[in-house]
């Protein structure tokens, strides 16, 4: 056997957004620590600066084990997207560019041992993965509970449409007051189903879910950032064939922890924002600080920022608050927060807390003894990080899967979920 044949070589194809990229790179790091060679296939151009910076730091951390290969995306007519969300547009563009993948994979100098890809690419990649001479695995970038919902969706559709007159009926026509999934003791309320799924007209997210639901049996395995102590009942239901018959093994590979290359001060140096944050936290008593971060995709309206500032001040607690004014960080403007709050309110905020625009070392913050609680958006990566650090969570779901992931928090007893009639900061 040649030396190239003895090397375990794994190719990774992530999708758009930090919530998808982060778990991919953490899983890739697990393979690297076992001496594997990794090829990271990056769809270009990426959506955000945060993604670009993280990819660069990851590759620089493993210069002899990681090879980056660009998947140069095709240009699509904007009318084909059926969405204005820049990350959904990227999902769609990647799906329409995967025909370029076989030539990339065939040109790799070392034979592939495995191919690992993002859940959003399941349907588009199926004709390609079925022809590969190596196993393929899918990364599901949400909760195992959400995986149950997606995988069971086509079963619900078939039960409501036994004559198969419509192979992809609108979910609003067959999802009732709650979704009962075999193997799960607690059903999913209709109010927790992502509203985009329930829209009475076709949209990208809905189509992605419906077209992919009956294909979850196709990968050789599914990786989920979760673990037995957190979602044990759900993992057992999936692996015992209760949710859907024929599913491949579902591996709870969590809790995936932050790696050295993720630390923002590697770019910003000790004079960066984290240095001042650590100094501020070190001066606070144990459990006295509320950490507030509503995710890297949650664009907050100006009037809502002002209301949040007033609420945080009224709580009486010291707080560390990460603010995002734009969905995509490339569009963020310098300053701006004092213009929103006004100088008087901004001064009061500074007296009681620290406000940051941009990415922070979240795992480090959650692990600091001064932090006693976390108000977050229900993003799955953040939830798993918080559970690992033992910090109580208050989730405030904003969009997508976040009401279902928040249910996992409530059911496990590690936190509580804020229910709001408005569906979060913005309409879903």
ABEGO torsion letter per residue (X at the ends): XBAAAABBBBBBBBBBEAAAAAAAAAAAAAAAAAGBBBBBBBBOBBABAAAAAAAAAAAAABAAABBBBBBBBBBBBAAAAGBABAAAAAAAAAAAAAAAAAAAAAABABBBABBBBBAAAAAAAAAAAAABABBBBBBBABBAAAAAAAAAAAAAAAAABAAGABABBBAAAABBABBBBBGBABBBBAAABBAAAABABBBAAAAAAAAAAAAAAABABBBBBBBAAAAAAAAAAAAAGAABBGBBBBBBAOBBBBBAAABAAAAAEAABAAAAAAAAAAABBBGABBBBBAEAABBBBAAAAAAAAAAAAAAGBBBBBBBBABABAAABBBEGAAAAAEAAAAAAAAAABBBBBEBBBAAAAAABAABABBBBAGBAAAAAAAAAAGBBBBBBBABEAAAAAAAAAAAAGABBBBBBAAGEABBX
